[in-house]
Amino acid sequence: MQKFEYKIVTISVAHLKKKDFQSELSRNFDEWGAEGWDLVKFEPVLESWFLFNDVRTKEFIVVFKREKSCGRPHVL
């Protein structure tokens, strides 16, 4: 049976608005892909202001997975 390891990354909306963050994020995603990590989920985390009837995206949770390998050290 296949076994997997997971990498979970939290990205705030504030970081997405920073000037160089998009290119940094692209470099990280490319690097992780080269290491065998597959992006399996990119999910918004919502923040609700009940009194104002307002819902906003606070951050994003990004989940990657790759198959565990006996020869690969367990480093995140």
mmCIF file of the N, C-alpha and C atoms, coordinates in Angstrom:
data_MODEL
# 
_entry.id   MODEL 
# 
loop_
_atom_site.group_PDB 
_atom_site.id 
_atom_site.type_symbol 
_atom_site.label_atom_id 
_atom_site.label_alt_id 
_atom_site.label_comp_id 
_atom_site.label_asym_id 
_atom_site.label_entity_id 
_atom_site.label_seq_id 
_atom_site.pdbx_PDB_ins_code 
_atom_site.Cartn_x 
_atom_site.Cartn_y 
_atom_site.Cartn_z 
_atom_site.occupancy 
_atom_site.B_iso_or_equiv 
_atom_site.pdbx_formal_charge 
_atom_site.auth_seq_id 
_atom_site.auth_comp_id 
_atom_site.auth_asym_id 
_atom_site.auth_atom_id 
_atom_site.pdbx_PDB_model_num 
ATOM 1   N N  . MET A 1 1  ? 0.831   -1.176 0.000  1.00 0.00 ? 1  MET A N  1 
ATOM 2   C CA . MET A 1 1  ? 0.000   0.000  0.000  1.00 0.00 ? 1  MET A CA 1 
ATOM 3   C C  . MET A 1 1  ? 0.882   1.248  0.000  1.00 0.00 ? 1  MET A C  1 
ATOM 4   N N  . GLN A 1 2  ? 0.486   2.244  -0.768 1.00 0.00 ? 2  GLN A N  1 
ATOM 5   C CA . GLN A 1 2  ? 1.238   3.491  -0.816 1.00 0.00 ? 2  GLN A CA 1 
ATOM 6   C C  . GLN A 1 2  ? 1.061   4.275  0.478  1.00 0.00 ? 2  GLN A C  1 
ATOM 7   N N  . LYS A 1 3  ? 2.146   4.928  0.891  1.00 0.00 ? 3  LYS A N  1 
ATOM 8   C CA . LYS A 1 3  ? 2.091   5.812  2.051  1.00 0.00 ? 3  LYS A CA 1 
ATOM 9   C C  . LYS A 1 3  ? 2.524   7.194  1.586  1.00 0.00 ? 3  LYS A C  1 
ATOM 10  N N  . PHE A 1 4  ? 1.894   8.215  2.155  1.00 0.00 ? 4  PHE A N  1 
ATOM 11  C CA . PHE A 1 4  ? 2.158   9.579  1.735  1.00 0.00 ? 4  PHE A CA 1 
ATOM 12  C C  . PHE A 1 4  ? 2.587   10.438 2.909  1.00 0.00 ? 4  PHE A C  1 
ATOM 13  N N  . GLU A 1 5  ? 3.312   11.492 2.596  1.00 0.00 ? 5  GLU A N  1 
ATOM 14  C CA . GLU A 1 5  ? 3.609   12.536 3.568  1.00 0.00 ? 5  GLU A CA 1 
ATOM 15  C C  . GLU A 1 5  ? 2.985   13.815 3.039  1.00 0.00 ? 5  GLU A C  1 
ATOM 16  N N  . TYR A 1 6  ? 2.690   14.724 3.952  1.00 0.00 ? 6  TYR A N  1 
ATOM 17  C CA . TYR A 1 6  ? 1.964   15.935 3.587  1.00 0.00 ? 6  TYR A CA 1 
ATOM 18  C C  . TYR A 1 6  ? 2.708   17.179 4.039  1.00 0.00 ? 6  TYR A C  1 
ATOM 19  N N  . LYS A 1 7  ? 2.573   18.237 3.259  1.00 0.00 ? 7  LYS A N  1 
ATOM 20  C CA . LYS A 1 7  ? 3.117   19.553 3.596  1.00 0.00 ? 7  LYS A CA 1 
ATOM 21  C C  . LYS A 1 7  ? 1.930   20.502 3.576  1.00 0.00 ? 7  LYS A C  1 
ATOM 22  N N  . ILE A 1 8  ? 1.723   21.240 4.672  1.00 0.00 ? 8  ILE A N  1 
ATOM 23  C CA . ILE A 1 8  ? 0.618   22.191 4.758  1.00 0.00 ? 8  ILE A CA 1 
ATOM 24  C C  . ILE A 1 8  ? 1.198   23.588 4.927  1.00 0.00 ? 8  ILE A C  1 
ATOM 25  N N  . VAL A 1 9  ? 0.779   24.493 4.051  1.00 0.00 ? 9  VAL A N  1 
ATOM 26  C CA . VAL A 1 9  ? 1.282   25.861 4.031  1.00 0.00 ? 9  VAL A CA 1 
ATOM 27  C C  . VAL A 1 9  ? 0.097   26.804 4.210  1.00 0.00 ? 9  VAL A C  1 
ATOM 28  N N  . THR A 1 10 ? 0.266   27.816 5.054  1.00 0.00 ? 10 THR A N  1 
ATOM 29  C CA . THR A 1 10 ? -0.755  28.842 5.239  1.00 0.00 ? 10 THR A CA 1 
ATOM 30  C C  . THR A 1 10 ? -0.257  30.127 4.591  1.00 0.00 ? 10 THR A C  1 
ATOM 31  N N  . ILE A 1 11 ? -1.092  30.724 3.747  1.00 0.00 ? 11 ILE A N  1 
ATOM 32  C CA . ILE A 1 11 ? -0.731  31.961 3.061  1.00 0.00 ? 11 ILE A CA 1 
ATOM 33  C C  . ILE A 1 11 ? -1.777  33.016 3.404  1.00 0.00 ? 11 ILE A C  1 
ATOM 34  N N  . SER A 1 12 ? -1.343  34.100 4.018  1.00 0.00 ? 12 SER A N  1 
ATOM 35  C CA . SER A 1 12 ? -2.288  35.164 4.371  1.00 0.00 ? 12 SER A CA 1 
ATOM 36  C C  . SER A 1 12 ? -2.575  36.037 3.158  1.00 0.00 ? 12 SER A C  1 
ATOM 37  N N  . VAL A 1 13 ? -3.745  36.642 3.159  1.00 0.00 ? 13 VAL A N  1 
ATOM 38  C CA . VAL A 1 13 ? -4.122  37.555 2.076  1.00 0.00 ? 13 VAL A CA 1 
ATOM 39  C C  . VAL A 1 13 ? -3.151  38.737 2.037  1.00 0.00 ? 13 VAL A C  1 
ATOM 40  N N  . ALA A 1 14 ? -2.704  39.185 3.199  1.00 0.00 ? 14 ALA A N  1 
ATOM 41  C CA . ALA A 1 14 ? -1.744  40.296 3.257  1.00 0.00 ? 14 ALA A CA 1 
ATOM 42  C C  . ALA A 1 14 ? -0.457  39.951 2.506  1.00 0.00 ? 14 ALA A C  1 
ATOM 43  N N  . HIS A 1 15 ? 0.010   38.704 2.636  1.00 0.00 ? 15 HIS A N  1 
ATOM 44  C CA . HIS A 1 15 ? 1.221   38.297 1.908  1.00 0.00 ? 15 HIS A CA 1 
ATOM 45  C C  . HIS A 1 15 ? 0.989   38.296 0.396  1.00 0.00 ? 15 HIS A C  1 
ATOM 46  N N  . LEU A 1 16 ? -0.193  37.892 -0.030 1.00 0.00 ? 16 LEU A N  1 
ATOM 47  C CA . LEU A 1 16 ? -0.478  37.860 -1.465 1.00 0.00 ? 16 LEU A CA 1 
ATOM 48  C C  . LEU A 1 16 ? -0.428  39.243 -2.088 1.00 0.00 ? 16 LEU A C  1 
ATOM 49  N N  . LYS A 1 17 ? -0.654  40.259 -1.295 1.00 0.00 ? 17 LYS A N  1 
ATOM 50  C CA . LYS A 1 17 ? -0.648  41.634 -1.800 1.00 0.00 ? 17 LYS A CA 1 
ATOM 51  C C  . LYS A 1 17 ? 0.750   42.257 -1.848 1.00 0.00 ? 17 LYS A C  1 
ATOM 52  N N  . LYS A 1 18 ? 1.728   41.599 -1.216 1.00 0.00 ? 18 LYS A N  1 
ATOM 53  C CA . LYS A 1 18 ? 3.085   42.143 -1.218 1.00 0.00 ? 18 LYS A CA 1 
ATOM 54  C C  . LYS A 1 18 ? 3.694   42.067 -2.620 1.00 0.00 ? 18 LYS A C  1 
ATOM 55  N N  . LYS A 1 19 ? 4.532   43.021 -2.922 1.00 0.00 ? 19 LYS A N  1 
ATOM 56  C CA . LYS A 1 19 ? 5.092   43.198 -4.267 1.00 0.00 ? 19 LYS A CA 1 
ATOM 57  C C  . LYS A 1 19 ? 5.778   41.944 -4.824 1.00 0.00 ? 19 LYS A C  1 
ATOM 58  N N  . ASP A 1 20 ? 6.702   41.359 -4.091 1.00 0.00 ? 20 ASP A N  1 
ATOM 59  C CA . ASP A 1 20 ? 7.492   40.242 -4.616 1.00 0.00 ? 20 ASP A CA 1 
ATOM 60  C C  . ASP A 1 20 ? 6.997   38.867 -4.185 1.00 0.00 ? 20 ASP A C  1 
ATOM 61  N N  . PHE A 1 21 ? 5.889   38.823 -3.483 1.00 0.00 ? 21 PHE A N  1 
ATOM 62  C CA . PHE A 1 21 ? 5.455   37.533 -2.936 1.00 0.00 ? 21 PHE A CA 1 
ATOM 63  C C  . PHE A 1 21 ? 5.010   36.558 -4.017 1.00 0.00 ? 21 PHE A C  1 
ATOM 64  N N  . GLN A 1 22 ? 4.357   37.050 -5.064 1.00 0.00 ? 22 GLN A N  1 
ATOM 65  C CA . GLN A 1 22 ? 3.888   36.154 -6.131 1.00 0.00 ? 22 GLN A CA 1 
ATOM 66  C C  . GLN A 1 22 ? 5.043   35.398 -6.777 1.00 0.00 ? 22 GLN A C  1 
ATOM 67  N N  . SER A 1 23 ? 6.136   36.109 -7.072 1.00 0.00 ? 23 SER A N  1 
ATOM 68  C CA . SER A 1 23 ? 7.276   35.429 -7.692 1.00 0.00 ? 23 SER A CA 1 
ATOM 69  C C  . SER A 1 23 ? 7.950   34.479 -6.705 1.00 0.00 ? 23 SER A C  1 
ATOM 70  N N  . GLU A 1 24 ? 7.991   34.861 -5.436 1.00 0.00 ? 24 GLU A N  1 
ATOM 71  C CA . GLU A 1 24 ? 8.544   33.970 -4.402 1.00 0.00 ? 24 GLU A CA 1 
ATOM 72  C C  . GLU A 1 24 ? 7.699   32.708 -4.281 1.00 0.00 ? 24 GLU A C  1 
ATOM 73  N N  . LEU A 1 25 ? 6.394   32.878 -4.302 1.00 0.00 ? 25 LEU A N  1 
ATOM 74  C CA . LEU A 1 25 ? 5.481   31.736 -4.206 1.00 0.00 ? 25 LEU A CA 1 
ATOM 75  C C  . LEU A 1 25 ? 5.655   30.805 -5.408 1.00 0.00 ? 25 LEU A C  1 
ATOM 76  N N  . SER A 1 26 ? 5.789   31.376 -6.589 1.00 0.00 ? 26 SER A N  1 
ATOM 77  C CA . SER A 1 26 ? 6.004   30.569 -7.801 1.00 0.00 ? 26 SER A CA 1 
ATOM 78  C C  . SER A 1 26 ? 7.302   29.774 -7.706 1.00 0.00 ? 26 SER A C  1 
ATOM 79  N N  . ARG A 1 27 ? 8.360   30.418 -7.222 1.00 0.00 ? 27 ARG A N  1 
ATOM 80  C CA . ARG A 1 27 ? 9.647   29.711 -7.060 1.00 0.00 ? 27 ARG A CA 1 
ATOM 81  C C  . ARG A 1 27 ? 9.502   28.562 -6.069 1.00 0.00 ? 27 ARG A C  1 
ATOM 82  N N  . ASN A 1 28 ? 8.819   28.814 -4.942 1.00 0.00 ? 28 ASN A N  1 
ATOM 83  C CA . ASN A 1 28 ? 8.623   27.755 -3.945 1.00 0.00 ? 28 ASN A CA 1 
ATOM 84  C C  . ASN A 1 28 ? 7.808   26.600 -4.520 1.00 0.00 ? 28 ASN A C  1 
ATOM 85  N N  . PHE A 1 29 ? 6.720   26.921 -5.229 1.00 0.00 ? 29 PHE A N  1 
ATOM 86  C CA . PHE A 1 29 ? 5.892   25.865 -5.809 1.00 0.00 ? 29 PHE A CA 1 
ATOM 87  C C  . PHE A 1 29 ? 6.685   25.056 -6.828 1.00 0.00 ? 29 PHE A C  1 
ATOM 88  N N  . ASP A 1 30 ? 7.497   25.714 -7.653 1.00 0.00 ? 30 ASP A N  1 
ATOM 89  C CA . ASP A 1 30 ? 8.339   25.003 -8.621 1.00 0.00 ? 30 ASP A CA 1 
ATOM 90  C C  . ASP A 1 30 ? 9.342   24.091 -7.922 1.00 0.00 ? 30 ASP A C  1 
ATOM 91  N N  . GLU A 1 31 ? 9.952   24.602 -6.864 1.00 0.00 ? 31 GLU A N  1 
ATOM 92  C CA . GLU A 1 31 ? 10.930  23.822 -6.104 1.00 0.00 ? 31 GLU A CA 1 
ATOM 93  C C  . GLU A 1 31 ? 10.275  22.603 -5.467 1.00 0.00 ? 31 GLU A C  1 
ATOM 94  N N  . TRP A 1 32 ? 9.137   22.812 -4.850 1.00 0.00 ? 32 TRP A N  1 
ATOM 95  C CA . TRP A 1 32 ? 8.441   21.690 -4.200 1.00 0.00 ? 32 TRP A CA 1 
ATOM 96  C C  . TRP A 1 32 ? 7.973   20.666 -5.235 1.00 0.00 ? 32 TRP A C  1 
ATOM 97  N N  . GLY A 1 33 ? 7.535   21.137 -6.401 1.00 0.00 ? 33 GLY A N  1 
ATOM 98  C CA . GLY A 1 33 ? 7.141   20.215 -7.462 1.00 0.00 ? 33 GLY A CA 1 
ATOM 99  C C  . GLY A 1 33 ? 8.318   19.367 -7.925 1.00 0.00 ? 33 GLY A C  1 
ATOM 100 N N  . ALA A 1 34 ? 9.490   19.990 -8.035 1.00 0.00 ? 34 ALA A N  1 
ATOM 101 C CA . ALA A 1 34 ? 10.700  19.252 -8.427 1.00 0.00 ? 34 ALA A CA 1 
ATOM 102 C C  . ALA A 1 34 ? 11.085  18.218 -7.368 1.00 0.00 ? 34 ALA A C  1 
ATOM 103 N N  . GLU A 1 35 ? 10.700  18.475 -6.118 1.00 0.00 ? 35 GLU A N  1 
ATOM 104 C CA . GLU A 1 35 ? 10.975  17.530 -5.026 1.00 0.00 ? 35 GLU A CA 1 
ATOM 105 C C  . GLU A 1 35 ? 9.908   16.444 -4.918 1.00 0.00 ? 35 GLU A C  1 
ATOM 106 N N  . GLY A 1 36 ? 8.932   16.469 -5.824 1.00 0.00 ? 36 GLY A N  1 
ATOM 107 C CA . GLY A 1 36 ? 7.916   15.421 -5.840 1.00 0.00 ? 36 GLY A CA 1 
ATOM 108 C C  . GLY A 1 36 ? 6.612   15.772 -5.133 1.00 0.00 ? 36 GLY A C  1 
ATOM 109 N N  . TRP A 1 37 ? 6.489   16.996 -4.635 1.00 0.00 ? 37 TRP A N  1 
ATOM 110 C CA . TRP A 1 37 ? 5.260   17.408 -3.956 1.00 0.00 ? 37 TRP A CA 1 
ATOM 111 C C  . TRP A 1 37 ? 4.197   17.758 -4.992 1.00 0.00 ? 37 TRP A C  1 
ATOM 112 N N  . ASP A 1 38 ? 2.985   17.214 -4.816 1.00 0.00 ? 38 ASP A N  1 
ATOM 113 C CA . ASP A 1 38 ? 1.842   17.524 -5.668 1.00 0.00 ? 38 ASP A CA 1 
ATOM 114 C C  . ASP A 1 38 ? 0.873   18.402 -4.888 1.00 0.00 ? 38 ASP A C  1 
ATOM 115 N N  . LEU A 1 39 ? 0.414   19.471 -5.517 1.00 0.00 ? 39 LEU A N  1 
ATOM 116 C CA . LEU A 1 39 ? -0.587  20.339 -4.902 1.00 0.00 ? 39 LEU A CA 1 
ATOM 117 C C  . LEU A 1 39 ? -1.929  19.620 -4.966 1.00 0.00 ? 39 LEU A C  1 
ATOM 118 N N  . VAL A 1 40 ? -2.544  19.373 -3.802 1.00 0.00 ? 40 VAL A N  1 
ATOM 119 C CA . VAL A 1 40 ? -3.810  18.646 -3.783 1.00 0.00 ? 40 VAL A CA 1 
ATOM 120 C C  . VAL A 1 40 ? -4.990  19.524 -3.355 1.00 0.00 ? 40 VAL A C  1 
ATOM 121 N N  . LYS A 1 41 ? -4.702  20.657 -2.700 1.00 0.00 ? 41 LYS A N  1 
ATOM 122 C CA . LYS A 1 41 ? -5.805  21.517 -2.270 1.00 0.00 ? 41 LYS A CA 1 
ATOM 123 C C  . LYS A 1 41 ? -5.300  22.927 -2.020 1.00 0.00 ? 41 LYS A C  1 
ATOM 124 N N  . PHE A 1 42 ? -6.100  23.892 -2.452 1.00 0.00 ? 42 PHE A N  1 
ATOM 125 C CA . PHE A 1 42 ? -5.840  25.307 -2.216 1.00 0.00 ? 42 PHE A CA 1 
ATOM 126 C C  . PHE A 1 42 ? -7.178  25.865 -1.754 1.00 0.00 ? 42 PHE A C  1 
ATOM 127 N N  . GLU A 1 43 ? -7.330  26.038 -0.450 1.00 0.00 ? 43 GLU A N  1 
ATOM 128 C CA . GLU A 1 43 ? -8.635  26.320 0.147  1.00 0.00 ? 43 GLU A CA 1 
ATOM 129 C C  . GLU A 1 43 ? -8.634  27.632 0.920  1.00 0.00 ? 43 GLU A C  1 
ATOM 130 N N  . PRO A 1 44 ? -9.615  28.503 0.669  1.00 0.00 ? 44 PRO A N  1 
ATOM 131 C CA . PRO A 1 44 ? -9.689  29.747 1.448  1.00 0.00 ? 44 PRO A CA 1 
ATOM 132 C C  . PRO A 1 44 ? -10.192 29.490 2.869  1.00 0.00 ? 44 PRO A C  1 
ATOM 133 N N  . VAL A 1 45 ? -9.685  30.260 3.802  1.00 0.00 ? 45 VAL A N  1 
ATOM 134 C CA . VAL A 1 45 ? -10.183 30.266 5.177  1.00 0.00 ? 45 VAL A CA 1 
ATOM 135 C C  . VAL A 1 45 ? -10.933 31.577 5.334  1.00 0.00 ? 45 VAL A C  1 
ATOM 136 N N  . LEU A 1 46 ? -12.205 31.471 5.623  1.00 0.00 ? 46 LEU A N  1 
ATOM 137 C CA . LEU A 1 46 ? -13.047 32.658 5.675  1.00 0.00 ? 46 LEU A CA 1 
ATOM 138 C C  . LEU A 1 46 ? -13.132 33.217 7.086  1.00 0.00 ? 46 LEU A C  1 
ATOM 139 N N  . GLU A 1 47 ? -13.316 34.516 7.130  1.00 0.00 ? 47 GLU A N  1 
ATOM 140 C CA . GLU A 1 47 ? -13.471 35.238 8.383  1.00 0.00 ? 47 GLU A CA 1 
ATOM 141 C C  . GLU A 1 47 ? -14.831 35.936 8.295  1.00 0.00 ? 47 GLU A C  1 
ATOM 142 N N  . SER A 1 48 ? -15.655 35.735 9.304  1.00 0.00 ? 48 SER A N  1 
ATOM 143 C CA . SER A 1 48 ? -16.999 36.280 9.269  1.00 0.00 ? 48 SER A CA 1 
ATOM 144 C C  . SER A 1 48 ? -17.190 37.336 10.348 1.00 0.00 ? 48 SER A C  1 
ATOM 145 N N  . TRP A 1 49 ? -17.817 38.422 9.957  1.00 0.00 ? 49 TRP A N  1 
ATOM 146 C CA . TRP A 1 49 ? -18.194 39.479 10.890 1.00 0.00 ? 49 TRP A CA 1 
ATOM 147 C C  . TRP A 1 49 ? -19.708 39.452 10.976 1.00 0.00 ? 49 TRP A C  1 
ATOM 148 N N  . PHE A 1 50 ? -20.216 38.710 11.957 1.00 0.00 ? 50 PHE A N  1 
ATOM 149 C CA . PHE A 1 50 ? -21.645 38.457 12.077 1.00 0.00 ? 50 PHE A CA 1 
ATOM 150 C C  . PHE A 1 50 ? -22.457 39.752 12.158 1.00 0.00 ? 50 PHE A C  1 
ATOM 151 N N  . LEU A 1 51 ? -21.996 40.705 12.948 1.00 0.00 ? 51 LEU A N  1 
ATOM 152 C CA . LEU A 1 51 ? -22.753 41.941 13.130 1.00 0.00 ? 51 LEU A CA 1 
ATOM 153 C C  . LEU A 1 51 ? -22.870 42.752 11.849 1.00 0.00 ? 51 LEU A C  1 
ATOM 154 N N  . PHE A 1 52 ? -21.865 42.623 10.982 1.00 0.00 ? 52 PHE A N  1 
ATOM 155 C CA . PHE A 1 52 ? -21.866 43.396 9.745  1.00 0.00 ? 52 PHE A CA 1 
ATOM 156 C C  . PHE A 1 52 ? -22.287 42.569 8.537  1.00 0.00 ? 52 PHE A C  1 
ATOM 157 N N  . ASN A 1 53 ? -22.630 41.314 8.780  1.00 0.00 ? 53 ASN A N  1 
ATOM 158 C CA . ASN A 1 53 ? -23.046 40.416 7.700  1.00 0.00 ? 53 ASN A CA 1 
ATOM 159 C C  . ASN A 1 53 ? -22.003 40.376 6.583  1.00 0.00 ? 53 ASN A C  1 
ATOM 160 N N  . ASP A 1 54 ? -20.735 40.264 6.966  1.00 0.00 ? 54 ASP A N  1 
ATOM 161 C CA . ASP A 1 54 ? -19.616 40.350 6.033  1.00 0.00 ? 54 ASP A CA 1 
ATOM 162 C C  . ASP A 1 54 ? -18.750 39.094 6.144  1.00 0.00 ? 54 ASP A C  1 
ATOM 163 N N  . VAL A 1 55 ? -18.386 38.528 5.020  1.00 0.00 ? 55 VAL A N  1 
ATOM 164 C CA . VAL A 1 55 ? -17.497 37.369 4.990  1.00 0.00 ? 55 VAL A CA 1 
ATOM 165 C C  . VAL A 1 55 ? -16.325 37.718 4.086  1.00 0.00 ? 55 VAL A C  1 
ATOM 166 N N  . ARG A 1 56 ? -15.100 37.506 4.603  1.00 0.00 ? 56 ARG A N  1 
ATOM 167 C CA . ARG A 1 56 ? -13.886 37.807 3.840  1.00 0.00 ? 56 ARG A CA 1 
ATOM 168 C C  . ARG A 1 56 ? -12.925 36.627 3.918  1.00 0.00 ? 56 ARG A C  1 
ATOM 169 N N  . THR A 1 57 ? -12.089 36.542 2.898  1.00 0.00 ? 57 THR A N  1 
ATOM 170 C CA . THR A 1 57 ? -11.038 35.531 2.921  1.00 0.00 ? 57 THR A CA 1 
ATOM 171 C C  . THR A 1 57 ? -9.898  36.069 3.774  1.00 0.00 ? 57 THR A C  1 
ATOM 172 N N  . LYS A 1 58 ? -9.544  35.308 4.801  1.00 0.00 ? 58 LYS A N  1 
ATOM 173 C CA . LYS A 1 58 ? -8.488  35.701 5.744  1.00 0.00 ? 58 LYS A CA 1 
ATOM 174 C C  . LYS A 1 58 ? -7.130  35.174 5.279  1.00 0.00 ? 58 LYS A C  1 
ATOM 175 N N  . GLU A 1 59 ? -7.139  33.909 4.840  1.00 0.00 ? 59 GLU A N  1 
ATOM 176 C CA . GLU A 1 59 ? -5.905  33.247 4.414  1.00 0.00 ? 59 GLU A CA 1 
ATOM 177 C C  . GLU A 1 59 ? -6.270  32.050 3.552  1.00 0.00 ? 59 GLU A C  1 
ATOM 178 N N  . PHE A 1 60 ? -5.249  31.400 3.044  1.00 0.00 ? 60 PHE A N  1 
ATOM 179 C CA . PHE A 1 60 ? -5.439  30.193 2.252  1.00 0.00 ? 60 PHE A CA 1 
ATOM 180 C C  . PHE A 1 60 ? -4.623  29.063 2.875  1.00 0.00 ? 60 PHE A C  1 
ATOM 181 N N  . ILE A 1 61 ? -5.202  27.887 2.890  1.00 0.00 ? 61 ILE A N  1 
ATOM 182 C CA . ILE A 1 61 ? -4.493  26.684 3.313  1.00 0.00 ? 61 ILE A CA 1 
ATOM 183 C C  . ILE A 1 61 ? -4.146  25.919 2.040  1.00 0.00 ? 61 ILE A C  1 
ATOM 184 N N  . VAL A 1 62 ? -2.871  25.599 1.888  1.00 0.00 ? 62 VAL A N  1 
ATOM 185 C CA . VAL A 1 62 ? -2.392  24.889 0.710  1.00 0.00 ? 62 VAL A CA 1 
ATOM 186 C C  . VAL A 1 62 ? -1.828  23.551 1.176  1.00 0.00 ? 62 VAL A C  1 
ATOM 187 N N  . VAL A 1 63 ? -2.310  22.470 0.580  1.00 0.00 ? 63 VAL A N  1 
ATOM 188 C CA . VAL A 1 63 ? -1.886  21.131 0.984  1.00 0.00 ? 63 VAL A CA 1 
ATOM 189 C C  . VAL A 1 63 ? -1.177  20.456 -0.185 1.00 0.00 ? 63 VAL A C  1 
ATOM 190 N N  . PHE A 1 64 ? 0.005   19.947 0.092  1.00 0.00 ? 64 PHE A N  1 
ATOM 191 C CA . PHE A 1 64 ? 0.790   19.182 -0.870 1.00 0.00 ? 64 PHE A CA 1 
ATOM 192 C C  . PHE A 1 64 ? 0.965   17.768 -0.324 1.00 0.00 ? 64 PHE A C  1 
ATOM 193 N N  . LYS A 1 65 ? 1.124   16.803 -1.223 1.00 0.00 ? 65 LYS A N  1 
ATOM 194 C CA . LYS A 1 65 ? 1.452   15.449 -0.771 1.00 0.00 ? 65 LYS A CA 1 
ATOM 195 C C  . LYS A 1 65 ? 2.437   14.822 -1.743 1.00 0.00 ? 65 LYS A C  1 
ATOM 196 N N  . ARG A 1 66 ? 3.178   13.867 -1.224 1.00 0.00 ? 66 ARG A N  1 
ATOM 197 C CA . ARG A 1 66 ? 4.062   13.068 -2.071 1.00 0.00 ? 66 ARG A CA 1 
ATOM 198 C C  . ARG A 1 66 ? 4.174   11.692 -1.443 1.00 0.00 ? 66 ARG A C  1 
ATOM 199 N N  . GLU A 1 67 ? 4.509   10.734 -2.292 1.00 0.00 ? 67 GLU A N  1 
ATOM 200 C CA . GLU A 1 67 ? 4.655   9.370  -1.818 1.00 0.00 ? 67 GLU A CA 1 
ATOM 201 C C  . GLU A 1 67 ? 5.900   9.268  -0.944 1.00 0.00 ? 67 GLU A C  1 
ATOM 202 N N  . LYS A 1 68 ? 5.759   8.572  0.183  1.00 0.00 ? 68 LYS A N  1 
ATOM 203 C CA . LYS A 1 68 ? 6.908   8.365  1.052  1.00 0.00 ? 68 LYS A CA 1 
ATOM 204 C C  . LYS A 1 68 ? 7.882   7.420  0.388  1.00 0.00 ? 68 LYS A C  1 
ATOM 205 N N  . SER A 1 69 ? 9.148   7.704  0.568  1.00 0.00 ? 69 SER A N  1 
ATOM 206 C CA . SER A 1 69 ? 10.196  6.863  0.000  1.00 0.00 ? 69 SER A CA 1 
ATOM 207 C C  . SER A 1 69 ? 11.137  6.466  1.131  1.00 0.00 ? 69 SER A C  1 
ATOM 208 N N  . CYS A 1 70 ? 11.539  5.207  1.149  1.00 0.00 ? 70 CYS A N  1 
ATOM 209 C CA . CYS A 1 70 ? 12.443  4.730  2.196  1.00 0.00 ? 70 CYS A CA 1 
ATOM 210 C C  . CYS A 1 70 ? 13.801  5.425  2.131  1.00 0.00 ? 70 CYS A C  1 
ATOM 211 N N  . GLY A 1 71 ? 14.238  5.820  0.933  1.00 0.00 ? 71 GLY A N  1 
ATOM 212 C CA . GLY A 1 71 ? 15.550  6.416  0.790  1.00 0.00 ? 71 GLY A CA 1 
ATOM 213 C C  . GLY A 1 71 ? 15.603  7.920  0.993  1.00 0.00 ? 71 GLY A C  1 
ATOM 214 N N  . ARG A 1 72 ? 14.435  8.557  1.172  1.00 0.00 ? 72 ARG A N  1 
ATOM 215 C CA . ARG A 1 72 ? 14.386  10.006 1.276  1.00 0.00 ? 72 ARG A CA 1 
ATOM 216 C C  . ARG A 1 72 ? 14.254  10.416 2.747  1.00 0.00 ? 72 ARG A C  1 
ATOM 217 N N  . PRO A 1 73 ? 15.091  11.314 3.214  1.00 0.00 ? 73 PRO A N  1 
ATOM 218 C CA . PRO A 1 73 ? 14.985  11.773 4.601  1.00 0.00 ? 73 PRO A CA 1 
ATOM 219 C C  . PRO A 1 73 ? 13.678  12.538 4.803  1.00 0.00 ? 73 PRO A C  1 
ATOM 220 N N  . HIS A 1 74 ? 13.140  12.483 6.002  1.00 0.00 ? 74 HIS A N  1 
ATOM 221 C CA . HIS A 1 74 ? 11.877  13.144 6.340  1.00 0.00 ? 74 HIS A CA 1 
ATOM 222 C C  . HIS A 1 74 ? 12.164  14.568 6.773  1.00 0.00 ? 74 HIS A C  1 
ATOM 223 N N  . VAL A 1 75 ? 12.161  15.487 5.786  1.00 0.00 ? 75 VAL A N  1 
ATOM 224 C CA . VAL A 1 75 ? 12.442  16.896 6.067  1.00 0.00 ? 75 VAL A CA 1 
ATOM 225 C C  . VAL A 1 75 ? 11.329  17.723 5.448  1.00 0.00 ? 75 VAL A C  1 
ATOM 226 N N  . LEU A 1 76 ? 10.777  18.656 6.201  1.00 0.00 ? 76 LEU A N  1 
ATOM 227 C CA . LEU A 1 76 ? 9.732   19.542 5.673  1.00 0.00 ? 76 LEU A CA 1 
ATOM 228 C C  . LEU A 1 76 ? 10.255  20.923 5.460  1.00 0.00 ? 76 LEU A C  1 
# 
